[in-house]
């Protein structure tokens, strides 16, 4: 798995494409970030004696698209997205679900573990993607701190930088879109005194 910080950053970045009301951007980013990091709470299954590979253990059902959809609805409820109408609620739920699903998808490009139960409960298999460049983050604190530099470098290269580029492109695209709309609105306004001359 990537580190919880990287999962959080991915979810927060995805929040940018959700519909928001003014002044709630940070709230959306925080909730989406938490939703993206949340699936790793399944590591507590190890302490309960649930074997790795069981659907309720690490990278099992909590990393699935079905679970992400449930988290998306919960996220939209937390954000009270229904205040802006049903359409806004379901769009927010969908984007929040994508943020939650980013967890399993990022885990599928790591170089360790048993794979991800991305299709549970419909398919019990665990999957990786063919391209797996991200170094897996170990559970053991001693092991983690021994290799933390390599892990963070890997995550910066394969997750943080692409998210930064995508986020910047999205913001620039929005600004250009809004400028174009503003120009069009001004072009549609008739000049004072232009009628009848």
FENWO-V880610 format. One record per residue. N is the residue number from 0. RES is the residue in one letter. NEAR is the number of other ideal C-beta (glycine too) atoms within 10 Angstrom. Layout:
((N;RES;NEAR) (N;RES;NEAR))
This chain:
((0;X;24) (1;X;25) (2;X;18) (3;X;17) (4;X;14) (5;X;26) (6;X;28) (7;X;21) (8;X;22) (9;X;24) (10;X;29) (11;X;23) (12;X;23) (13;X;26) (14;X;27) (15;X;18) (16;X;16) (17;X;25) (18;X;14) (19;X;19) (20;X;14) (21;X;5) (22;X;7) (23;X;15) (24;X;13) (25;X;11) (26;X;15) (27;X;25) (28;X;21) (29;X;15) (30;X;23) (31;X;31) (32;X;22) (33;X;19) (34;X;29) (35;X;32) (36;X;24) (37;X;21) (38;X;27) (39;X;21) (40;X;11) (41;X;20) (42;X;15) (43;X;11) (44;X;18) (45;X;13) (46;X;7) (47;X;8) (48;X;7) (49;X;16) (50;X;9) (51;X;13) (52;X;14) (53;X;13) (54;X;17) (55;X;14) (56;X;21) (57;X;25) (58;X;29) (59;X;24) (60;X;17) (61;X;24) (62;X;27) (63;X;24) (64;X;17) (65;X;16) (66;X;24) (67;X;25) (68;X;17) (69;X;13) (70;X;25) (71;X;23) (72;X;16) (73;X;17) (74;X;27) (75;X;23) (76;X;14) (77;X;14) (78;X;25) (79;X;13) (80;X;26) (81;X;14) (82;X;9) (83;X;15) (84;X;11) (85;X;9) (86;X;10) (87;X;18) (88;X;19) (89;X;15) (90;X;17) (91;X;28) (92;X;23) (93;X;15) (94;X;22) (95;X;31) (96;X;24) (97;X;22) (98;X;31) (99;X;31) (100;X;25) (101;X;25) (102;X;30) (103;X;24) (104;X;16) (105;X;22) (106;X;27) (107;X;21) (108;X;17) (109;X;24) (110;X;11) (111;X;13) (112;X;16) (113;X;13) (114;X;16) (115;X;27) (116;X;28) (117;X;23) (118;X;15) (119;X;22) (120;X;12) (121;X;9) (122;X;11) (123;X;12) (124;X;11) (125;X;19) (126;X;14) (127;X;17) (128;X;15) (129;X;6) (130;X;9) (131;X;14) (132;X;12) (133;X;22) (134;X;18) (135;X;16) (136;X;25) (137;X;16) (138;X;12) (139;X;8) (140;X;9) (141;X;7) (142;X;11) (143;X;13) (144;X;10) (145;X;11) (146;X;14) (147;X;14) (148;X;9) (149;X;10) (150;X;19) (151;X;17) (152;X;11) (153;X;21) (154;X;23) (155;X;12) (156;X;12) (157;X;20) (158;X;22) (159;X;16) (160;X;11) (161;X;12) (162;X;18) (163;X;13) (164;X;10) (165;X;14) (166;X;15) (167;X;10) (168;X;10) (169;X;13) (170;X;11) (171;X;10) (172;X;10) (173;X;11) (174;X;10) (175;X;10) (176;X;10) (177;X;10) (178;X;10) (179;X;10) (180;X;10) (181;X;10) (182;X;10) (183;X;9) (184;X;9) (185;X;8) (186;X;7) (187;X;7) (188;X;7) (189;X;7) (190;X;7) (191;X;6) (192;X;7) (193;X;7) (194;X;7) (195;X;4) (196;X;5))
